[in-house]
């Protein structure tokens, strides 16, 4: 209940808490907005383009690349109109870098090429041409050559930001070439270069470095890298960045399977966020702590944490300076887009927006309780109904199989073959007992499922000894004792192979059942050389066509329910073999260990 309440509470504040930018961003944007207003009033297009560029660069340095792209585009359009090549080359390069950081690689490559063609300065022309080549070339050696050329140029011009970016790009090439030591060296170099002049870039590179260590399972180095950045002044002096870095360090400990240290760090981050007034960061710490408590089944700690957060939330929000800063930034951006509109229209639009927001808040507060009740009730009923349906389908067994099995017993008795009748009846009773014993479980141990399938095929082999042989292969890497699978999910496919394919052969056929492990999935292959699906349909009598089979329909319904309830992603593919008669069935789903 506490979690759901917090969720709706943050939905209410959604229009206000859209980001927690650094405090200086809105100040720089507001300053440039005043210059922009003056430039528009005096029709000074060069100054207008410069203001747009400066605003874009402010967002770029804050790593808000979508916003920086927006303002660089405005600046570019004006410089193109003025044919100001020097500034046009500069802004197009920044635009390309913004797009590259958003993974808009085609647009970035195109703009690097445009900047290189302007060619106002030789070094900038080379830089842009190298970056265009780097993005367009699939070969790692070509990328490395282009990056190395840019490193030389950036070092010569003492361009620290581009130099750090180039070393980071070189690390990507090293990773692609599986040169792990060199990738580590280049990332560390990029970090050392950027940390003095570009703190936001340094933080991004540090995160890339820690992700690199984590991907290579070197958690100790990842922890060391993250702890080193916590000692930097630009982190220690910025409480929000400090909280973010502590949270990221906790994530590394979680991946290292050290939840105790992660909990200590997240508590520290939570305390700093409360003290300094960082609402969203406090909320993130609460969510992560709740997740860890949930894993350890420490419900009391989780509930106490939500109560503490809820109790301190009003005071936290009241002293959260970022809420005011972000609102000012939002209003400033609106002002930029509305500078050419009349002030009366601007004020009216803002007033209507505020009325709508406050009305929405009031409605959401009144309806929160009702929504929570309805949502939880419907969810419980839906899940319960699906589980009942799944249980019902598990308990059903193809009536054709039971009927035919009893007919076989009757045939053995009628021909005075008591030994065969007893043996068949014994196998049949074991199979039925196994099915009934496991009918209450959605998943059963793989070994039990294997025993049931072997018993079933032995029964069918007894009935149709002259029609087919069979073989069961199990991947040796599969742990048949701990692995769990849906019970009797495969049996209907085997029954179809025997009854609709193999028994119509004039010569003895063959049925193959294979279980293979593929990473974290189990692949099951069922193959027969019977008459095939299409031929089986042709040979059906009118009476058989009028009867609706339940075995396969139940199985497909079970698969749908299992996928829905347990997110199993069970996939089933049934096809007629092309080169020879027969049917090939492929089933795959995630491995589940007890």
N, C-alpha and C positions, 0 to 999 in steps of 0.2 A: 504493500500500500504506500509506504514511504517513497519507494522508487517511482511509482506511477505518478504520485503527487509532484515530486521534483521534476519529472519529465514534462508535465503540463505547465508547471510554473515557468520553466525555461522556454516553453513554446510562447508563453505570454510576453516574455521579455525578448522574443526573437528579433523584433525590429530594432531593438536598441543594442543588444549584445551581439553584433554581427562580426566583430573582430576586436582584438586587443593590440592595436598598433602601438609603437613607441610614442611617448608623449610629444616628441619633437616633430612628428610628421605633420600633425594638423597645424602646428605653428608655422612651419615652412610653407605649407600649402596656403594657409591664410595670408601670409605675407605676399606670396606670389599672386594671389587672387586680387589683392589691392592694386598691384602693378598691372595685372591683366585688365582690370576695370578702367584704369587710367589709359591704358593703351587702346582699348576699344573706344573710349570716349573721344580720344584724340585721333582715332583712325590710324594709329601707328602699328602697321601690320608686322613689322620686324620685331618690335617689342612684344607684340602679342604672341608671335611664334616662340620667342625666347622664354616667355612666361610659361607657355604650354610645355616647352622642353624642360624647364627647371622643375615643374610639377611632376612630369614624367620621371625625371631622374630621382626625385625624392622618393617616389613609390618604388622605383627600381632598386635603390639602395636599401629600402625596407623589405625587399624580396616580394613585393606585391606586383608581380609581372603583368597580370591582366590589366591592372589600372595603369601601369606605366605604358603598356602598349597603346591604350586608349589615347593618352595625352601625346605620346610621340607621333601617333598618326595625325592628330590635329596640327602639331608643329610642322610635320613633313608637308602636309597639304599647303600650308602657307608659304614655306620656303620654296616649294616647287613653283608656286605662283610668282614669287619674287625672283626666281632663278638664282637663289643664293647658294652657290655650289659648296662653299666651305661648310656652312652650317647644315646644308642638306645631306652632305656626306656623313657628318657627325650624327645627325638624328636618325638616318636610315640604319646606320650601324647599331645604334642603341635599340632601335625597333627590332632589328634582326635578333639581337641578344635577348630581348624580352620574349620574343616568339620561340626562340630555341629553348629557353628555360621553361616554357609551357609545352614543350615537345611538339610545337608546330613547325616541324623540320622543313617542309616544303616552302612555306612562307619565309622562314628564316633564310634558307639557302637563296631564294629569289632576291631578298633584300640585301644579303651580303654581295651578291653579284651586281645589283644596281649600284651599291656604294662603291664597289671597285671600279665600275665603269665611269663614275663621275670623276674619279682620279684627281681630286684637288691637290692632294699631297702624295708623294711616292710611297712613303711608309704606310699611310692609311690604305692606299690602293693595294699594296701587298698584303696587309693584314686581312682585308676583306676578301681578297681573292683566295688566300689560304683557307679562310673559314668556309667559303663557298665550296672549295675543293674538298675540305674535310667532311662536310655534310653530304656531298654528292658521291664520294668514292666509297665503295664497299670494302676495298682492300685495306687491312690494318696498316700495312707498311706505307701506303699513300697518306693515310690519316696522320700517322706518326711524323712523316716528313713535313706535312703542312703545319702541324702543331709546333714542331721544332723550329721551323722558320719564324713562326709568330713569337716564340720564346725569345729568340735572338732580337727581334725588332722591339718587343716590349721591354727587354732588359736595357737596350740602347736608349729608349725613350723614357725609361724609368716609370713605365705605366704599370703600377703594382696590381691594379684590379684585373687588367687583361692578362698579366703575367701569371697571377694565381689561377685564373680561369684556364689558362693553357696547360699548366701543370696538372690541374684536375682532369682536363680532357685527355692528357697523355696517360693518366692513370687508368682511364676507361679503356684505352687501347691496350695497355699492359694486361688488364684483366681479360680482355678479349683474347690476347695471346697467351693467357695463363701464366704470365710472368708476375707472380704474386709479390716477391720482394721489391721489384721495381715499382709496382703499383703502390705499395705501401710507402716507399720512399717519395714518390711524386706527390701523393696526397699529403704527407707530412710537410713537404716543401711548400705546397700550395697554402697550407694552413699557416705556416710561419710567415709567409709573405703577406697574407691578407689580414692577419689579426691586428696589425698596427694601424692600418688606415681604413679597413672595411670590416668592421665587427660582424655585420649581418652576413657578409660573404664568408667570413671565417667560421661562423656558427654553422652555416650550410655545409662547408667543406668538412668540418669536424663531424657533423652528422653522417656525411658520406663515408668518412674514414671509419667511424664506429660501425656503420652498417656493413662495411667491407670486412671488418674483423669478425662481426657476428656471422656473416654469411660463410666465413671460413672457420667457424666454430672456435675462434680464438677470443673467448670471452674476457680473459684477463687483460689483453691488450685493449679491447674495446672499453673496458672499465677504466683502465689507465688513461686512455685518450679522453674519455668523458670527464674524469676527475680533474685532468689537467686544464680543461676549458673552464671548469668551475673556479679555478684559481685566478683566471684572467680578470683584470679590473673592469672590462666592459661587461662582464657577467656579474661580478660581485657588486657593482654599483647600480645594477638594474635588477630590481627584485623580481620582476616578471620573468626576465630571461633566466634568472637563477632558478626559479621554480620550474620553468620548462626543462632546463638541463637536468635538474634533479629527477624529474619525472622520466626523462629519457634514460637516465642512468638506472632507474628502477626497472624500466622495461628490459634492459640488458640482463639484470639479475634474474628477472622472471624467465627469460630465455635460457639463462644458465641453470635454471631449476633451483634458484636460491630465493624462495618466497619470503623468508624471514628478513633478509637484508632489504628486499624490495619494499616490504611493509614499513620498515624503519625509515627508509628514504621517502616514501609517499606520505608518511605522517609528518615528516619534516617539511616537505613541500606544502602540505595542507596547512601547517601552522604558519609558515611564512606568508602564504596566500591570504590567510585570515588576518594576519597582522598588518600586511601592506595593502590590503583591499583589492585583491585580484579575484573577482567573482568566478569567472570561467575556469581559471586555473584551479581554484578550490574545488569546483564541481568535478573537474577531470580527476583530481586526486581522490575524491570521494568515490567516483565510479570505479577507478582502478583498485582501490582498497576493497570496495564491496565485491569485486570480482575475485580477488584473492581470498577474502573471507568465505565467499561462496564455495570456492574449491575446497577449502579446509573445513567446510560445513560449520563455520563459526557464526551462526545466525545472530547470537546476542551481540557480538562485536559489530556486525553489519547494521543491526537496528540502532544500536547506540550511536554509531557514526552518522547515520541519517538524521537522528534526532538532534545531535550536536550541530550538524550543518544547518538544519532547518531553523534551529533556535538562533543561530548566529547570522542567518542570511540577511535579515533586515539591516542589521548594523554593518555587515559586510558591503551590501549594496550602497548604503549611505556614504561610505567612505571610499568607494571605488572610483578613483579619479578617471580611470579609463572610460567609464560610462559617459562622463561629461565630455572627455576628449573626443571620443568616437562620435558623439552627437554633433559636436562642433565640426568635426571633419565631414560628416554627412551633410550638414547644412552648407558648409563651404563648397562642397562639390555641386550641390544643387544651385548654389549661387553662380558658379562658373557656367553651368548650362543654361541659366536663366538671365544672364547679364543683359541681353538685348530685349528682354521682356519688360513690361511695365511693372513697377514695384507693387502696385495694387493687385495685379494678377498673381504675382509671386506670394504675397501675404495670404491671399485667399486660398491658394492651393495648399500652403503649409497648414493653414487653419483647418481646412477640410481633412487633411491627412491626420492631424492630431485628433480631431473629433472621431474619425474612423478608428484610430488606434485605441483611444480611451474607451470607445463603445465596445470594441472587440475584446478588450481586457475585461470589461464588466460582464459581458456575455459569457466569456470563457470561465470566469470565476464562478458564476452562478451555475453553469452546466458541468463543471468539472466532476462533481460528485456523481451526477447521473451518468456521465460518460464512462467513468471508471466502473460503476456497477454493471452497466449494460455490456461493456466490453469484456469484463472478466466472466460474466455469466455466460455470454454467447460463446466465448472461447472454451470454457469448461464443457459446455454441452456439445460443442462441435467435436472436441477431442474424445469425449466419452462415446459419442455415437460412432465415430470412426473406429475406436477400439472394439466396440461391440460388433461392428460389421466385420472387422478383421478376425475376431474370435469365431464368429459364425462361419466364415469362409474356411478357416483352419479345420474346423470340425467336420466339414463336408468332405466326402470321398466319392470319387466317380462311381455312380451306381453300376455302370457297365462292368467295372473291375470286380466289384463284390458279386454281382450276378453271375458273371462268367466264372469266377473262382468257385462259387458254390456248384455251378453246373459241372465243373471239372471234377470236384469231389464226387458228385453224383455219378459221373461217368466211370470213375475208378471203382466205385462200389458196385455199379451195375455190371461191370466186367469182372467182378470178383477179384479185383486187384487191390486187396486191403492194404498191402504194404505201401503202394504208391499213394493211396487215399490217406493213410495215416501220416505219411511224410509230408504230403501237400497240405493237409489240414494243420499240421504242426507249424509249418512255415507261415501259413496264412494267419494263424492265431497270433504268432509272434509279431508279424507285421501290423496286424490290427491293434494289438496291445501297445506297440511302440507308437503308433499314430495317436491313439487315445491318450497315452501318458504325456505326450508332448503337445497336446492340443491347446493347453492353457498358456503356452509360451510362444511369443512372437519369434524368438530366436533360440535355437538349440545347439549343443556342441556339434561340431562338424563330424566327429567320429560317430555320433548317434545317427546323424543324417546319412552318413556313408553306409552304416549297418542296415538302415531301413531300405536304402536304394539297392544294396546288394541282395537283401532278402526279397525285395520286389522282383528284381530281374531273375533271381533263381526260380521264383514262382512262374513267371512268364516262360522261362526256359523249359520248365517241367511241362507246361501246357503245349508249347510249340517247339519241342526239341528238334524237329526236323526242319524248322523254318529259319533259325538264326543262332549264331554264337554271339557272345558279347565280351567286352573287355573294359575294365575300369582302371584308369591311370590317375595317380595322385602325385602332385609335385612334392618332392622330398623336403623342400624348404617350408612347406605348410605344417603348422603345429595343429594336428588334428584334435588335440585335447583342449587347447585354450581357445581356438578359433570357433566363432559362432556364426551360424547361417540360418536363414528362414527354413523352417521345417517343411519337408515334403513339397518344396517349391518346384523341384526338378522332375518329380514323378510323372506329372501329366505329359511332359514332353517325351519321356521314355515310353509311356503308354501309347501316345500317338504314333511314335516310331514303329512300335510292335504291331498295333492293331490296324493302323491305316497304311502301313508301308511294307514291313517285312513279311507279314503273314500272307500277303498276296503273291509273293515271289514263287516261281516254279522251282528255283534252286535255293539252297541254304544261303541266307544273308548274314550280315555282320552289323553289330551295333557297338559304337565306341563312345565312352563317356570319359572325358578328361577334365581334371582340375589343375589349373596353372595359376601361380602367383605372379602378378605384374605390379611391381612397386607396392602400393598400398591397396591394390585391387585384387579380387579373385575372379578369374576368367574361367567359365565353364563351357566346354564344347561338347555337343551331342551330334553325332554323325551316323547316319544309316545309309544303306544302299538299297532301300526299299523302292517302291514304285513311284514315290514322289507325291507332292501335294496335288498338282493338277491332275495326274492320272488317277489318284485316289478319289477325287471329286467326280470324275467321269464314271468310275465303277460303282458309285453309290446307287442303291435302289431308290425308288420313289419313297418308300417307307423310311429309309435311312435319312434321306434329304429332309423329310418332314419333321424329324426329331431334332431337337435343339440340344447340342452337347453342353454340359455344364463344366466339365473338367478344365478346359482351356480358358473358358470365360471366367471361372473362379480364380484361376491363376493370374490372369491379367488384372482382375480387380484387386487381388492381394498385392500385386506389384505396385499398383497405383497408390494403395493405402500405405504400404511400407515406405514408399518414397515420400509421401505427404507427412506421415507421422515421425519418421526417423531420418529424413533427408538422406536416404541411402543411394539415390541416383541409380537404382537398378535399371539396367538396359537389357532388352531382349530383342534378338533379331532372328527371324526364321526365314530361310530361303531354300528354294529348290536348287540342287547342285546343277551346274551348267554342263560340265563335261560328261557326267554319268548320271544314272538314275539315283535318287535318294534325296534326303533333306539334311541341311546343316543348320544347327541351332547354336547361337552364341549368347551367353548370359554373362553379365559382369556387374559387380557391386563392390562397395567398399569393404575392406577387411574389418571385422569386429572381434576384438579379443576380450575374453572374460577377465 
